[in-house]
Amino acid sequence: MAALLLLLLVSAGVLLSSTEAQEAYNKLPDYYRKGVDLALQQLNSHAGVKHHFLFFKSLLKSDMESGFGVSYFYHSFYLKATKCPKGTVDSMQCKFRNDRPLIDCAVCYKTFAGEIEKDPKPYVHCVHKPALTEDMTTTRVEHCKTMSYHSGAHTLLASKS
């Protein structure tokens, strides 16, 4: 009887967690959701991925406005596998799998007027959390720092009258 009660409590916690994660995703500002969507799109493009993944939680968010409607975003976050198959459209019923490691992702990208620009190419790096090294973390941050400095965009300060 105690084992059944424990199983019920654990099951309820798993369902609650996936619902809370979906709420966490919905509470993200649109410009950060777009980055999460880029990571999910890249993850789902891999043939080896068999399960549906959901946003789990943010680790670090930063943004920089450079003027004239241009902004740069960096977002580090976790994705978590669910028991639903890849391609699931309605993920509200998807329960998290606790037998798979989290996916640690970092994305950075430039937006103009709220839309992600193709140049510079958005950076998306996702890896199973146990495989993430300090060097990978440093490389992610350094790549994203240089993205804003090498955008190639002209500014009013660079123009001559």
Salt bridges, closest charged atoms under 4 A:
ASP30 OD1 - ARG33 NH2 3.53
ASP30 OD2 - LYS34 NZ 3.62
ASP99 OD2 - ARG97 NH2 2.75
ASP104 OD1 - ARG140 NH1 2.59
GLU115 OE2 - LYS34 NZ 3.37
GLU142 OE2 - LYS145 NZ 3.78
